[in-house]
Amino acid sequence: KSDLAVISVDRDGLTPAQIGTSASLVIGEEVAIAGAGGGFENTVTYGHVTGLGREIDTDYISSSTILCIQSDAALNPGNSGGAMVNMYGQVIGITSSKLAGVEYDAIGFAIPTVTVKRIVEQLISKRQVKDRAKLGITYTEVNSVTAEVENYAAAGLLVVAVGEDSDIYGKIGEGDI
């Protein structure tokens, strides 16, 4: 749902980023986006907070949503997962998505630290996010056109693989819809 992960880095000379609070953000506040925009290392763009608590779809199949910070700072492929930083140098969000198309100009979204902290704490302590279902399959969506062309019995999710830790392991398999 949030597309967040936790990694451990064991290396001398690194200083952890200071985590700020997204709860005190105001519309118009200046922010910077750090990442690897366009595939270039160490890019930074600047903009402003243009919306708070924006409900953003994260999964078109199950209609999951997450509340995000909206910004007009340029957010390009390679920035996703990078830091949204306030002018005090504190991380206040993790960039996640943007509206793309000729009708949109600089509308990007970040997961606020209030959400990030809760998810990260659960990932570290429980290795999963509490109260989120895990089906445990890899799949490809099959729409009605594909089902007809490929001669599938129905539209749905075509199972590519089932994880051994899934509750449905051994009950469904590759090729099932």
WOLIN-V908785 format. One record per residue. N is the residue number from 1. RES is the residue in one letter. PSI is psi in whole degrees, -180 to 180 (NA if undefined). BURIAL is b if it has 24 or more other ideal C-beta (glycine too) atoms within 12 Angstrom, else e. Layout:
# WOLIN-V908785
{{N RES PSI BURIAL} {N RES PSI BURIAL}}
This chain:
# WOLIN-V908785
{{1 K -43 b} {2 S -15 b} {3 D 39 e} {4 L 148 b} {5 A 161 e} {6 V 129 e} {7 I 153 e} {8 S 130 e} {9 V 123 e} {10 D 91 e} {11 R 134 e} {12 D 153 e} {13 G 2 e} {14 L 140 e} {15 T 124 e} {16 P 147 e} {17 A 146 e} {18 Q 128 e} {19 I 123 b} {20 G -171 b} {21 T 127 e} {22 S -15 b} {23 A -23 e} {24 S 6 e} {25 L 148 b} {26 V 151 e} {27 I 134 e} {28 G -14 e} {29 E 139 b} {30 E 139 e} {31 V 160 b} {32 A 146 b} {33 I 124 b} {34 A 145 b} {35 G -147 b} {36 A 55 e} {37 G 131 b} {38 G 13 e} {39 G 0 e} {40 F 134 e} {41 E 148 e} {42 N 56 e} {43 T 149 b} {44 V 131 b} {45 T 156 b} {46 Y 152 e} {47 G -155 b} {48 H 156 b} {49 V 123 b} {50 T -2 b} {51 G 150 b} {52 L 145 b} {53 G 32 e} {54 R 127 b} {55 E 113 e} {56 I 132 b} {57 D 132 e} {58 T -14 e} {59 D 110 e} {60 Y -14 e} {61 I -46 e} {62 S 6 e} {63 S 42 e} {64 S 145 e} {65 T 159 e} {66 I 144 b} {67 L 128 b} {68 C 165 b} {69 I 132 b} {70 Q 140 b} {71 S 155 b} {72 D 7 b} {73 A 140 b} {74 A 126 b} {75 L 113 b} {76 N 163 b} {77 P 130 e} {78 G -20 e} {79 N -24 b} {80 S 130 b} {81 G -4 b} {82 G 174 b} {83 A 139 b} {84 M 123 b} {85 V 140 b} {86 N 180 b} {87 M 3 e} {88 Y 1 e} {89 G 14 e} {90 Q 138 e} {91 V 123 b} {92 I -1 b} {93 G 164 b} {94 I 121 b} {95 T 142 b} {96 S -38 b} {97 S 173 b} {98 K 161 b} {99 L 131 e} {100 A 143 e} {101 G 163 e} {102 V -22 e} {103 E -5 e} {104 Y 147 e} {105 D 110 e} {106 A 61 e} {107 I 98 b} {108 G 164 b} {109 F 148 b} {110 A 145 b} {111 I 123 b} {112 P 151 b} {113 T -28 b} {114 V -35 b} {115 T -44 b} {116 V -47 b} {117 K -45 b} {118 R -44 b} {119 I -45 b} {120 V -43 b} {121 E -41 e} {122 Q -39 e} {123 L -38 e} {124 I -46 e} {125 S -35 e} {126 K -6 e} {127 R 17 e} {128 Q 167 e} {129 V 123 b} {130 K 143 e} {131 D 24 e} {132 R 128 e} {133 A 146 e} {134 K 110 e} {135 L -39 e} {136 G 31 e} {137 I 157 b} {138 T 135 e} {139 Y 167 e} {140 T 134 e} {141 E 135 e} {142 V 112 b} {143 N 178 e} {144 S -34 e} {145 V -48 e} {146 T -41 e} {147 A -42 e} {148 E -46 e} {149 V -42 e} {150 E -1 e} {151 N 40 e} {152 Y 153 e} {153 A -28 e} {154 A 166 e} {155 A 159 e} {156 G -144 e} {157 L 122 b} {158 L 117 b} {159 V 124 b} {160 V -39 e} {161 A 155 e} {162 V 126 b} {163 G 143 e} {164 E -22 e} {165 D 4 e} {166 S 144 e} {167 D -17 e} {168 I 10 e} {169 Y 130 e} {170 G -13 e} {171 K -31 e} {172 I 164 b} {173 G -179 e} {174 E 132 e} {175 G -14 e} {176 D 150 e} {177 I NA b}}
